[in-house]
Amino acid sequence: MEKIKQLNKKQPKLKTIKRKSWKLFSEFIRRRDCLRTTGLEDYGKCISCQKIIPRTLLQAGHFIPGRHNANLFYERGCHSQCYNCNINLKGNTLAYMDALIKLYGQGIIEELRANDKQMRQYTIPELEDLREYFKAKIKELKDLIKE
């Protein structure tokens, strides 16, 4: 009887796990960038326009858009952006590129372009591992603030 219950139990869908992983990734990116840009937990700068925005209003914006490539959960390709730059200005790409080069050096653009060419299909175990990884990274950031 126990085995039948286990078989009938719904397995989480890939889409659901991916969404949960993205939520943690986004929180990590925004927290990381707040600390990096302002030293504050709750305010950070948009990588493109440099405006200081509350963390809750920042978005995790990709330099190279797309949910199909290896840049989706790539930390060096995603940074905090305000709504205007990320959505209205479609990433404010030139300002974003200048900021990336200043932050990581000239090679970052080619690195992200190479990732863009890699199609990536995540499995449920990989996404669950990513969730645990980003939970730990968020905890590290919170612990830094407490010190």
C-alpha positions in Angstrom: 0.0 0.0 0.0 2.9 2.4 0.8 4.4 1.9 -2.6 1.1 2.8 -4.3 1.0 6.1 -2.3 4.5 6.9 -3.4 3.7 6.2 -7.0 0.6 8.4 -6.9 2.5 11.3 -5.3 3.0 14.0 -7.9 6.6 14.7 -8.8 7.5 18.4 -9.1 7.4 19.7 -12.6 10.5 21.0 -14.3 8.8 24.4 -14.9 8.0 24.7 -11.2 11.5 23.8 -10.0 13.0 26.2 -12.6 10.8 29.0 -11.4 11.8 28.4 -7.8 15.4 28.3 -8.8 15.1 31.5 -10.7 13.5 33.2 -7.7 16.5 32.4 -5.5 19.0 33.3 -8.2 17.3 36.6 -8.7 17.3 37.3 -4.9 21.0 36.4 -4.8 21.9 38.7 -7.7 20.0 41.6 -6.2 21.5 41.1 -2.7 25.0 40.6 -4.1 24.8 43.8 -6.1 23.3 45.9 -3.3 26.3 45.0 -1.1 28.8 45.4 -4.0 27.5 48.8 -5.2 26.3 50.6 -2.0 27.4 48.4 0.9 23.8 48.4 2.0 21.5 45.4 2.3 18.4 47.1 1.0 19.6 49.5 -1.7 21.7 49.0 -4.8 22.7 50.6 -8.1 21.3 49.7 -11.4 24.3 48.4 -13.4 23.2 50.4 -16.5 22.0 53.8 -15.3 23.7 53.8 -11.8 20.5 55.0 -10.0 20.2 53.8 -6.4 17.0 51.8 -6.1 15.5 49.8 -3.2 16.4 46.1 -3.6 12.7 45.1 -3.8 12.4 47.2 -6.9 15.6 46.0 -8.6 15.4 43.2 -11.2 18.0 40.6 -12.1 18.7 41.6 -15.7 20.7 39.6 -18.2 23.2 41.2 -20.5 22.3 38.6 -23.1 18.6 37.8 -22.8 17.1 34.4 -23.3 16.0 31.5 -21.2 17.5 28.8 -23.4 21.2 29.4 -23.0 23.9 28.8 -20.4 23.6 32.4 -19.3 20.3 31.9 -17.4 21.9 31.1 -14.0 25.4 32.5 -14.9 26.3 35.0 -12.1 28.7 37.1 -14.3 26.0 37.6 -16.9 23.2 38.9 -14.6 23.1 42.0 -12.5 20.7 44.3 -10.8 18.8 46.7 -13.0 16.0 49.1 -12.5 12.7 48.4 -14.3 13.3 51.2 -16.8 16.6 49.9 -18.0 15.7 46.2 -17.9 12.2 46.4 -19.5 11.6 49.8 -21.1 15.1 50.2 -22.5 15.4 46.4 -23.3 18.5 46.1 -21.0 20.1 49.4 -21.8 22.7 47.3 -23.5 25.4 49.8 -24.3 25.5 51.2 -20.7 25.3 47.6 -19.4 28.2 46.5 -21.6 30.4 49.4 -20.4 29.7 48.5 -16.8 30.5 44.8 -17.4 33.8 45.6 -19.0 34.7 48.0 -16.2 33.7 45.3 -13.6 35.2 42.1 -15.2 37.5 43.3 -18.1 37.2 43.2 -21.9 36.9 39.4 -22.1 33.5 39.2 -20.4 31.6 40.1 -23.6 33.1 37.1 -25.5 32.6 34.9 -22.5 28.9 35.7 -22.4 28.5 35.4 -26.2 30.1 31.9 -26.0 27.6 30.9 -23.3 24.8 32.2 -25.5 25.7 29.6 -28.1 25.4 26.8 -25.6 21.8 25.5 -25.5 21.1 24.3 -21.9 18.3 22.0 -20.8 18.3 21.8 -17.0 17.2 18.6 -15.2 15.2 18.6 -12.0 18.2 17.4 -10.0 20.4 20.2 -11.5 17.8 22.8 -10.7 17.4 21.5 -7.1 21.2 21.7 -6.7 21.1 25.3 -8.0 18.4 26.1 -5.5 20.5 24.8 -2.6 23.6 26.6 -4.0 21.8 29.9 -4.1 20.2 29.4 -0.7 23.7 29.0 0.7 25.0 32.1 -1.2 22.1 34.2 0.2 22.8 32.9 3.7 26.5 33.9 3.2 25.5 37.4 2.2 23.1 37.8 5.2 25.8 36.6 7.5 28.2 39.2 6.1 25.7 41.9 7.0 25.4 40.6 10.6 29.1 40.9 11.2 
